[in-house]
Amino acid sequence: MPSALEVVTTVVVGVMVGVEFSVAFVINPILNALPEDSSQLGHAHGGRMLGAVMPVWYLTSLALVAVWAIAGRHDHGTGLVVTAGALLILSVVMSLLLLVPINNRNKTWTAENRPADWKQQLNRWLRWHYVRVAVIVAAFTLLAAALT
């Protein structure tokens, strides 16, 4: 029977995955369908809003996975939990190196100051976001498998 720590960790990571999946496959397509100015402004607002919440969520998820791995170091699913933790670390590194710099620029853009290549930058962010979603989905899958 899974412990409370295992269940809470899996739920926290799973909800984070759901939010990031929604950003990639629901929110961004909606924003991209808006007229040009509205699209970029919507992306900027979303970047400010989620940019404040997601770092805490990612780090909390990683901390919970680390505690699970340590507490259950003798359990049969520990290798899966450790691998999930490594994938979450990868997602944080990807975020810091690839996604956050673009997001930080986008958060400050207005119709008057955005660069000519703003669409290319947002498309680059989205491509990296798809990769990050795949990484955290894999981490979540491993955590769910470790429960069995």
N, C-alpha and C positions, 0 to 999 in steps of 0.2 A: 504494500500500500504506500503510495507516494506521501512524503512528508509535506507539511504546510509550506516549508521553504521551497520545495520543488514545484508545488502548484503555483505559489505566488510568483516565483521566478518565471515560470512558463507563461502565466497570464500576462505579466508585465511586458515580457518580450513579445508575446503574441499581439498584444494591443499596439505596441510600438510598430511592429511589422504591418499591422492593419492600417495605421495612420500613414506610414510611408508608402504603402501600396496604393492607398487612396490618393495621395498626392500625385503619384506617378500616373495612375490610370483613370482618375476621376477629376481631380481638381485641375491639374495642368491642361488636360484637353478642354475643360470648360473655359479656363482663362485664355487659352490659345485661340478659342473661337470668338473672343470679344474683339471689338475694333482695336486697332494698334495701340493707341494711348491707354485704353482701359486694360488691355492685356498686360502691358509692362507694369502699370501701376498696381494691378492685382497681384502680380508676381512679387513686387516689392513689398506690398502689405503682408502677403503670406510669408515672405522671408523674414520680415520683422517679427511677426507673431510666432511662427514655428521656430525661428532662430533663437528665441528666448526660452522655449520649452524643451526642444529636442536634445540639446547637450545634456541637460539634467537627466532626461529619460535614458539616453544612451549610456551614460556613466552609471546610473542606478542599475540598469539592466546588467551591465558588465560586472558591477560589484556583487549583485545577487548571484550571478553565474559563478563568480570566483568563490563566494561563500559556499555555494552548493558543491563545487568541485572539491573544496577542502573538507567540508563536513562529510561528504560521501566518498572520500578518496579510496575506500575499500569496497565500494559497491560495484556491481557489474557494468553499470552505464557511465562510469566516470570518464572513460575515454571520449565518449560522445559529448559529455558536458565540457570537458577541456577543449575539444575541437570547436564546439559552439562558442566558447569563450575566445578562442583564437580568431574565429570569424568576426565576432563582435569587435575585437581589437582592430582587425583589418578595416571594419566599417568606420570606426572612429578615425583611424589614420587617413582613410580615403576622404572622409568628411573634412578633416582639417587641411589636408593638402590640396584637394581637388574641388570640393563643393563650397566650402565656407568662403574662400576668397571671391568666387563669383557672386555668391549670395551677398556678401558684404558690399560689394560694388553696387549690385542691383538695388539694394535697400536704399541707397542714396540717390538713385536716378530720378529725375523728373523729366517732363517733356522738354525742358530748357537745357538740361545738362547731360542727357544720356548720350553715349557714344554711338557712332554710326554702326558699329558691329554689335549692338545690344542683342539683336535676335540670335546671332551666332553664339554669343556668350550664354544666353539662356538655353539654347539647344545643346551646347556643350554641357551645361549643368544637368540638363535632363538626361542626356546619355549616361553620365556618370551616376546619376541618381538611379537609373535602371540597374546598373551594375551593383550599386549599394543595396538596392532592394533584393536582388538575387542573393547577395551575400547574407543579409539578415534573415531572409526566408530559409536559407540553408541552415543557419544557426538555430532558428526556431524549430525546424524539422528535427534537428539532432536532439534538442531539448525534449521535444515530444517523444522521440524514440527512446530517450534515456529513462522516461517514466515507466516504460513497460518492462 
